Amino acid sequence: MAADGILFSPIRIGTLDLPGRLFKTATAETRATIDGFVSQDVIDFYVPIAQGGTPLIITGNIYISRQAKSAPHQLGVDDDDKIPGLAQMVDAVHAHGSKMFAQLNHCGRQVVPGFVGAVDVVSASGVKDLLTGTVPREMSVTEIHRIVEQFAAAAGRCQRAGFDGVQMHSANGYLLSQFLTPYTNRRQDEYGGSLERRTRFGCEVYRAIRAEVGADFPVIIKMNGADRLPLRDGLQTSELVKVAQIMQTEGGRGGDLGRAL
Ligand SMILES: Cc1cc2nc3c(=O)[nH]c(=O)nc-3n(C[C@H](O)[C@H](O)[C@H](O)COP(=O)(O)O)c2cc1C
């Protein structure tokens, strides 16, 4: 295929200029060490993608706290000691001209506790995951605030590691998505009920990240366009568009990518 057309034309995300629009989407590498540190195996996964000329690589979902972890050998950014390894990975990608965003995630109820040694599984509400049988505990507002801060701290670590931006993972049934959808969010407080209230958690995460990383660091969000998972109802596209518009307003003008939406 000839390298022309809109996919191969430049785009700006906030302050970041990219030469093309074909990005490497997030796919969990599950190649980290058992404690979530970058391994040579992770670097070897990304270098050929960068060598291939991919303008932007988004990492697989990275856990922001130990509680947020959903898979063995998943990358973590839960502590400062993860920064040097992440920096080594980003440097290896930058050496071939690609940019790299870190995808930040909390799994919420979407985890098999025995799989990762989870002892305290939380979600918006205590709704059993019918696929895995996992029954989460409903979070208190204090816990919600703590997780918001953990997202922000994780974003700050990614910035210090040299990433070019971060992506909030608000798709595929993980915690941010669990707050969005009424099936998993049965809360009666300010985090549940109307679509605006179910979006509050995501907005707070965004604001905390923005406060941590400053005005110029790209922060993007992954959302489903249609949200149906096995054995659980999700949001319709029309509702997800409204959520996207709320998040876009949160993010200000949003650069070319915001306008393209
Ligand atoms: C092996 C594998 C791992 C994945 N890991 C992630 C992930 O960590 N984060 C994420 O947002 N999506 C993940 N995905 C989903 C993909 O990023 C992508 O959204 C999916 O393949 C569907 O493509 P679409 O979004 O273009 O419809 C994964 C997909 C696969 C096949």
The ligand as an SDF file (V2000), in Angstrom:
LIG
                    3D

 31 33  0  0  0  0  0  0  0  0999 V2000
   -3.4660  -10.1860   23.1990 C   0  0  0  0  0  0  0  0  0  0  0  0
   -4.2170   -8.9040   23.3540 C   0  0  0  0  0  0  0  0  0  0  0  0
   -3.9290   -8.0960   24.4380 C   0  0  0  0  0  0  0  0  0  0  0  0
   -4.6140   -6.8900   24.6020 C   0  0  0  0  0  0  0  0  0  0  0  0
   -4.2830   -6.0610   25.6480 N   0  0  0  0  0  0  0  0  0  0  0  0
   -4.8730   -4.8490   25.7480 C   0  0  0  0  0  0  0  0  0  0  0  0
   -4.4700   -3.9260   26.7440 C   0  0  0  0  0  0  0  0  0  0  0  0
   -3.5680   -4.1860   27.5530 O   0  0  0  0  0  0  0  0  0  0  0  0
   -5.1080   -2.7300   26.7770 N   0  0  0  0  0  0  0  0  0  0  0  0
   -6.1080   -2.4020   25.8950 C   0  0  0  0  0  0  0  0  0  0  0  0
   -6.6370   -1.3080   25.9610 O   0  0  0  0  0  0  0  0  0  0  0  0
   -6.5020   -3.2520   24.9580 N   0  0  0  0  0  0  0  0  0  0  0  0
   -5.9040   -4.4560   24.8430 C   0  0  0  0  0  0  0  0  0  0  0  0
   -6.2640   -5.2800   23.8360 N   0  0  0  0  0  0  0  0  0  0  0  0
   -7.2810   -4.8400   22.8800 C   0  0  0  0  0  0  0  0  0  0  0  0
   -6.6650   -4.1690   21.6700 C   0  0  0  0  0  0  0  0  0  0  0  0
   -5.9310   -3.0070   22.0170 O   0  0  0  0  0  0  0  0  0  0  0  0
   -7.7610   -3.7370   20.6790 C   0  0  0  0  0  0  0  0  0  0  0  0
   -8.5900   -2.8020   21.2780 O   0  0  0  0  0  0  0  0  0  0  0  0
   -8.5590   -4.9210   20.2340 C   0  0  0  0  0  0  0  0  0  0  0  0
   -7.6870   -5.8310   19.6240 O   0  0  0  0  0  0  0  0  0  0  0  0
   -9.7080   -4.5500   19.2920 C   0  0  0  0  0  0  0  0  0  0  0  0
   -9.3030   -3.6830   18.3070 O   0  0  0  0  0  0  0  0  0  0  0  0
  -10.1330   -2.3270   18.0780 P   0  0  0  0  0  0  0  0  0  0  0  0
   -9.9730   -1.5450   19.3480 O   0  0  0  0  0  0  0  0  0  0  0  0
   -9.4860   -1.6760   16.9110 O   0  0  0  0  0  0  0  0  0  0  0  0
  -11.5540   -2.7470   17.8290 O   0  0  0  0  0  0  0  0  0  0  0  0
   -5.6070   -6.4980   23.6780 C   0  0  0  0  0  0  0  0  0  0  0  0
   -5.8900   -7.3390   22.5690 C   0  0  0  0  0  0  0  0  0  0  0  0
   -5.2100   -8.5100   22.4120 C   0  0  0  0  0  0  0  0  0  0  0  0
   -5.5260   -9.3710   21.2150 C   0  0  0  0  0  0  0  0  0  0  0  0
  1  2  1  0
  2  3  1  0
  2 30  2  0
  3  4  2  0
  4  5  1  0
  4 28  1  0
  5  6  2  0
  6  7  1  0
  6 13  1  0
  7  8  2  0
  7  9  1  0
  9 10  1  0
 10 11  2  0
 10 12  1  0
 12 13  2  0
 13 14  1  0
 14 15  1  0
 14 28  1  0
 15 16  1  0
 16 17  1  0
 16 18  1  0
 18 19  1  0
 18 20  1  0
 20 21  1  0
 20 22  1  0
 22 23  1  0
 23 24  1  0
 24 25  2  0
 24 26  1  0
 24 27  1  0
 28 29  2  0
 29 30  1  0
 30 31  1  0
M  END
$$$$
